[in-house]
Amino acid sequence: MTNLDKVRVVVTGAAGGIGSALARRLHAAGARLALTSRDPERLDGLVRELGGPGDGLWAQSADLADEPSVESFFEGAREHLGSLDALVNVAGLSRPGQIVETSLADFEQIWHANVTSAFLASKHAVPLIDPDAGGAVINVSSVAGLRPNATAPLYCTAKAALDMFTRAFALQVKQRRIRVTALNPGGTDTPFWGDRPVDRSKLMSAEDVVDVIMFVLNAPSTVQISAVEFEPFHP
């Protein structure tokens, strides 16, 4: 996809820091977008900011852990965009805490936000990608899925699962000419951190992550980028 003009892209987690930055960049590049988020107010605000809704820009809030909600979103995406060229799964959630003090409900929420969401979105996006034209799926994971930390162990667990899902899914959809990539960014300055103490001067910006996503989307269709690990660089 060396030219993103008119390329049809679904972005999940579109109202978050990375998701909204990606939506802005794709919209500026002329892509046709279907956006979803669990936060309808922020999603509506983003759509208004981009001058929509309208031709080539549609959004619908969805619970990505609920299959009927995901089905409804992708039915709408098909109605507004037709077939798809790319899916970028940005949706995710982290919550720090000790494992022995974490409730099952919190564990399930983190799992669903990071793993179930990508599974259901991928499942329902693939039938909309023309196997003759091919397409791309990008799952935004984290370096936390590659190297554990004691602060957010359940997030590390979920992202590690997302990485393996990405690799296995890539094997299954290869014959459909769909390339699947896991992105493993390091610390990024977004609302994701909440009120946790962090030195934001040591973090990447959401735009930095979007640069890498755009690099993957713009890769030649003959190139499979399986994973990209990247972190803030402060010599």
C-alpha positions as CSV (number, residue, x, y, z in Angstrom):
1,M,0.0,0.0,0.0
2,T,2.5,2.6,-1.1
3,N,-0.4,5.1,-1.7
4,L,-3.0,5.4,1.0
5,D,-5.4,7.6,-0.9
6,K,-8.8,5.9,-0.9
7,V,-7.5,2.9,1.0
8,R,-10.2,1.6,3.3
9,V,-9.1,1.2,6.9
10,V,-10.7,0.2,10.2
11,V,-9.1,1.6,13.3
12,T,-10.2,0.2,16.7
13,G,-9.4,2.2,19.9
14,A,-9.8,5.3,17.6
15,A,-10.6,7.7,20.4
16,G,-7.4,7.0,22.4
17,G,-4.1,8.8,22.1
18,I,-2.5,6.6,19.4
19,G,-5.8,5.7,17.7
20,S,-6.9,9.3,17.3
21,A,-3.4,10.4,16.1
22,L,-3.6,7.5,13.5
23,A,-7.1,8.5,12.4
24,R,-5.9,12.1,11.8
25,R,-2.9,10.9,9.8
26,L,-4.8,8.5,7.7
27,H,-7.6,11.0,7.0
28,A,-5.0,13.6,5.9
29,A,-3.5,10.9,3.6
30,G,-6.9,10.4,1.9
31,A,-7.8,7.1,3.4
32,R,-11.4,6.1,3.9
33,L,-12.0,5.3,7.5
34,A,-14.3,3.3,9.7
35,L,-13.5,4.1,13.4
36,T,-14.6,2.5,16.6
37,S,-14.0,3.1,20.3
38,R,-15.7,2.2,23.6
39,D,-16.0,6.0,24.3
40,P,-18.8,7.4,22.2
41,E,-18.3,11.0,23.2
42,R,-14.6,11.1,22.4
43,L,-15.3,9.2,19.2
44,D,-17.9,11.7,18.1
45,G,-15.6,14.6,18.9
46,L,-12.9,13.0,16.7
47,V,-15.3,12.6,13.8
48,R,-16.4,16.2,14.1
49,E,-12.7,17.3,14.3
50,L,-12.1,15.5,11.0
51,G,-15.1,17.2,9.3
52,G,-17.4,14.2,9.3
53,P,-19.3,12.0,9.3
54,G,-19.5,11.9,5.5
55,D,-18.2,10.1,2.5
56,G,-15.1,8.2,3.5
57,L,-15.5,8.8,7.3
58,W,-17.8,6.7,9.4
59,A,-17.7,5.8,13.1
60,Q,-19.7,3.7,15.5
61,S,-18.9,3.0,19.2
62,A,-18.6,-0.7,20.0
63,D,-17.8,-3.1,22.8
64,L,-15.0,-5.1,21.2
65,A,-15.4,-7.8,23.8
66,D,-19.0,-8.4,22.7
67,E,-19.4,-10.3,19.4
68,P,-22.9,-8.9,18.4
69,S,-21.5,-5.4,19.0
70,V,-18.5,-6.1,16.8
71,E,-20.7,-7.7,14.1
72,S,-22.8,-4.6,14.1
73,F,-19.8,-2.4,13.6
74,F,-18.4,-4.4,10.8
75,E,-21.7,-4.6,9.0
76,G,-21.8,-0.8,9.2
77,A,-18.2,-0.6,7.9
78,R,-19.1,-2.8,5.0
79,E,-22.1,-0.6,4.2
80,H,-20.1,2.6,4.2
81,L,-16.7,1.4,2.8
82,G,-17.5,-1.8,0.9
83,S,-14.5,-4.1,1.2
84,L,-11.5,-3.4,3.5
85,D,-7.8,-3.0,2.8
86,A,-6.5,-2.8,6.4
87,L,-7.4,-3.2,10.0
88,V,-5.4,-1.6,12.8
89,N,-6.2,-2.8,16.3
90,V,-5.1,-0.1,18.7
91,A,-7.6,-0.8,21.4
92,G,-6.1,-1.8,24.7
93,L,-6.1,-1.3,28.5
94,S,-3.6,-1.6,31.3
95,R,-4.1,-1.5,35.1
96,P,-1.2,-1.8,37.5
97,G,-1.4,-4.0,40.6
98,Q,-0.3,-7.0,42.5
99,I,-1.6,-10.3,41.1
100,V,-2.7,-11.5,44.5
101,E,-4.8,-8.4,45.0
102,T,-6.4,-8.3,41.5
103,S,-10.0,-9.4,41.0
104,L,-11.1,-11.8,38.3
105,A,-13.2,-9.0,36.9
106,D,-10.1,-6.8,36.5
107,F,-8.2,-9.7,34.9
108,E,-11.1,-10.3,32.4
109,Q,-11.4,-6.6,31.6
110,I,-7.7,-6.4,30.7
111,W,-7.8,-9.7,28.7
112,H,-10.9,-8.6,26.8
113,A,-9.5,-5.1,26.0
114,N,-6.2,-6.4,24.7
115,V,-6.9,-9.9,23.3
116,T,-10.6,-10.6,22.8
117,S,-10.9,-7.2,21.0
118,A,-8.2,-8.1,18.4
119,F,-9.6,-11.6,18.0
120,L,-13.1,-10.5,17.3
121,A,-12.1,-7.5,15.1
122,S,-9.8,-9.7,13.0
123,K,-12.4,-12.5,12.7
124,H,-15.0,-10.1,11.3
125,A,-12.6,-8.0,9.2
126,V,-11.0,-10.8,7.2
127,P,-14.2,-11.6,5.2
128,L,-14.3,-8.0,4.1
129,I,-10.7,-8.1,2.7
130,D,-10.6,-9.1,-1.0
131,P,-8.3,-12.1,-1.2
132,D,-7.3,-11.1,-4.8
133,A,-6.2,-7.6,-3.6
134,G,-4.9,-8.7,-0.2
135,G,-4.6,-6.5,2.8
136,A,-3.0,-5.8,6.1
137,V,-3.8,-6.3,9.8
138,I,-1.7,-4.5,12.4
139,N,-2.0,-5.3,16.1
140,V,-0.6,-2.7,18.4
141,S,1.0,-4.7,21.2
142,S,3.8,-3.5,23.5
143,V,7.3,-4.2,24.7
144,A,5.5,-5.4,27.8
145,G,4.5,-8.5,25.9
146,L,8.2,-9.2,25.2
147,R,9.7,-8.4,28.6
148,P,7.7,-8.7,31.8
149,N,7.5,-6.0,34.5
150,A,6.3,-6.2,38.1
151,T,4.1,-3.1,37.7
152,A,1.4,-4.4,35.3
153,P,1.8,-8.2,35.1
154,L,-1.6,-8.8,33.6
155,Y,-1.0,-6.3,30.9
156,C,2.3,-8.1,30.1
157,T,0.4,-11.4,30.0
158,A,-2.3,-10.1,27.7
159,K,0.2,-8.4,25.3
160,A,2.3,-11.6,25.1
161,A,-0.9,-13.5,24.2
162,L,-1.7,-10.9,21.5
163,D,1.8,-11.3,20.0
164,M,1.3,-15.1,19.7
165,F,-2.2,-14.6,18.3
166,T,-0.7,-12.3,15.7
167,R,1.9,-14.8,14.6
168,A,-0.5,-17.7,14.4
169,F,-3.2,-15.6,12.7
170,A,-0.6,-14.5,10.1
171,L,-0.1,-18.2,9.2
172,Q,-3.8,-18.8,8.7
173,V,-4.5,-15.8,6.5
174,K,-1.3,-15.8,4.4
175,Q,-3.1,-17.6,1.5
176,R,-5.7,-14.8,1.5
177,R,-2.8,-12.4,0.8
178,I,-3.2,-10.7,4.2
179,R,-0.1,-9.6,6.0
180,V,-0.2,-9.4,9.8
181,T,2.1,-7.4,11.9
182,A,2.6,-7.0,15.7
183,L,3.8,-3.6,16.8
184,N,5.7,-3.5,20.1
185,P,6.2,0.1,21.1
186,G,7.8,1.2,24.3
187,G,6.5,3.9,26.6
188,T,4.3,6.4,24.8
189,D,2.9,9.7,26.1
190,T,-0.8,9.2,25.9
191,P,-3.8,9.3,28.4
192,F,-3.1,5.5,28.8
193,W,-1.0,6.3,31.8
194,G,-3.8,8.0,33.7
195,D,-2.5,9.5,37.0
196,R,0.4,7.1,37.3
197,P,3.7,8.9,38.0
198,V,5.9,8.7,34.9
199,D,8.6,11.0,33.4
200,R,6.8,11.9,30.2
201,S,10.0,13.5,28.8
202,K,11.3,9.9,28.5
203,L,8.4,8.7,26.4
204,M,7.7,8.6,22.7
205,S,4.8,10.6,21.3
206,A,1.7,9.1,19.8
207,E,2.9,10.6,16.5
208,D,6.1,8.5,16.8
209,V,4.0,5.3,17.0
210,V,1.9,6.5,14.1
211,D,5.0,7.0,12.0
212,V,5.8,3.3,12.5
213,I,2.2,2.2,11.7
214,M,2.3,4.2,8.5
215,F,5.7,2.7,7.6
216,V,4.1,-0.8,7.9
217,L,1.0,0.2,5.9
218,N,3.2,1.7,3.2
219,A,5.3,-1.4,2.9
220,P,5.2,-3.1,-0.5
221,S,2.7,-5.9,-0.8
222,T,5.6,-8.3,-1.4
223,V,7.0,-7.6,2.1
224,Q,5.8,-9.3,5.3
225,I,6.8,-7.3,8.4
226,S,6.0,-9.8,11.1
227,A,6.9,-7.6,14.1
228,V,8.4,-4.2,15.0
229,E,9.9,-3.5,18.4
230,F,10.8,0.1,19.1
231,E,11.4,2.3,22.1
232,P,12.1,5.9,23.1
233,F,15.6,7.0,22.2
234,H,17.3,9.5,24.5
235,P,21.1,9.5,24.2
